[in-house]
Amino acid sequence: MARNAPTISCGPEDRQELERLAGSRTESKQMIERAQIILGCLAGRRVKEVARACRTRPNTVIKWRQRFAQQGLAGLRDAPRPGAKPIYGPEFRNRVLALLEKPPPTGQASWDGPAVAAALKGSVHAVWRVLRHEGICLQRQRSWPKRLTLWGCISILPRRRW
């Protein structure tokens, strides 16, 4: 004889949010699947029926049902994963951006990655990662007036490939 899982319940606001998540086209696939699982469970269907309808395993349905019963909608979000803590955080980014506002070292016309890394005593790769994330291209920074760039000194159009 099959065991019946304990019923779960939620308020109308939570149900409305679950329905929004289940029908969303912009949320992640996993979040949509979890919302569909919970809506199936709230409808009173059995674990195997919900698993078959969502094309997943019964253990997955049980897991998300339990997390929803314990934590509500917050339990459907991904749990924090273990891993190495970031070596360079937001404060390193702020230091890189602040340094770029200062004049370059003597003997250089502009900043480059190794010079920034040496000044901050950090990794060149971390500096490039910050610059790439911020959309900063050190090679494109010029010392002439901006009006010259409008007349074609620096082409901003993509190169054609014939």
N, C-alpha and C positions, 0 to 999 in steps of 0.2 A: 504494500500500500504506500502511495506517495505521500511524502510529508508536505504540508502546506507551509509556505514561508509566512512569517508574521506580516500583517498588512502595514503599509506605511501611509502616511497622510501628510498633506501640506496645505497651506493657506491659499487663498485665491491669487494673491500676488505672486507667490512662488510658482503656482501652476501656470499663470500667464507668462512668466519668464521662461519656464520650461518649454511651453509651446512656441514661444518666440525663438528659443535656441534650436528646437527640433526642426523648425521650418526655415532657419537662417541659411543664406547662401554665402555669408561672409565669415561665419565662425569656422573654427577648425573642425575637421571631420570627426575627430575624437569627441569634441564637445557636443556635436550634433548627435552622435551615437549614444552618448551618456544620457542626454536629455530624452531621447526616444526610449531608452531602456527604462528610465524612471517613469515616464508617462505610461508605458505598458504595465509597469508594476502598480502604478496608481489606479489603473483601470481594473485591477483585480485579476489580471491574467497570471497564469503559472509561470515559473521561471523558465521551463523548457519552451513554452509558447513564445515568451518574450525573446529568448535566445534565437529561436528559429526565425521569428519575424525580423530581428535585427541582424541576422546572419553572423552570430557570434556564439561563444561557448557559454554554457550555463554558469560556469565559475565567474565569468566576467559580469554577468547579470547579478550574481550574488554579491560580488565585490562592490559594485556601484550602488546596489540597493542598501547595503550596510553603511557605506560612506554617507549616502544621502540621509539615512535614518539618524546617524550620529551627528553629522555636521550641517545638514541642509544643503542649500545650493553651493555653499563654499566647498563642500566635500567633493563636488564634481570637477573642481579645478585640479590641475596637476600638482602633486606634492613636490616640495623642493627636493632636488636630487643632490646626492653627495658629489663631491668633486673638489678640485683644488680651488682655493680662494684666489681671486684675481690679484696679481702682483701690482698692476698699475690700475688704479681706480680713477674716479672722477677728479680727484685732486691733482693727479698727474696730468690729466687733460687740461685742467685750468693752468697748470704751470707751463705746459707747452704753449698754449695760446697766449699767455702773458709774455713769455719770452719772445715770441714772434713780433710782438709790438715794440720791443726794444731794438736798438740798432745792432747790426751783425758784428761779430768780432773783427778786430783790426785785421786788415789784409783780405777781407771778403766783401764782395759787393752786396750779397744777400745771404740769408740763412740757407743752409742745406741740412739734410737729415743727420749726418754725423756730427755737425757742429751743434745742433740742438741737443742731441743725445749726450755729447761731451759736456755741454754746459749744465745739463740737468743730472748728469751722472746716471743715465738710464740706458736702456737698450735702444739701438737704432731701429729695430723692428717694431718696438712699442711706439716710438715716435712716428714712424710711417703709418702705423695702424691708426693712430689718433688723427693724423693729417688726412688720411684717406676717408675716415669716418666723417670728418668735418668738411670734406670736399675742398681742401686746401691743396693747391699745387704750387710748390715752392719755385718751380722753374718758370712759372708764368708771372711771377711778381716782378714788375719792372720799375725802374726808377724814373722813367720819363712821364710826362703828363698824360692824363687819360685821353685827351683829345687826339693824341697820336695813335692810340690803339683803335680809335674809331675810323681812322683813315687807312687801315689795312696793315699796320705794322705787325699785329698779331691777328691771325685769322681765327675767328671763332666758329667758322663753318666746318662741318665734317669734310674730310678729304674724300674725293670720289675715287673709286677703284674701277678701272676700265677693264 
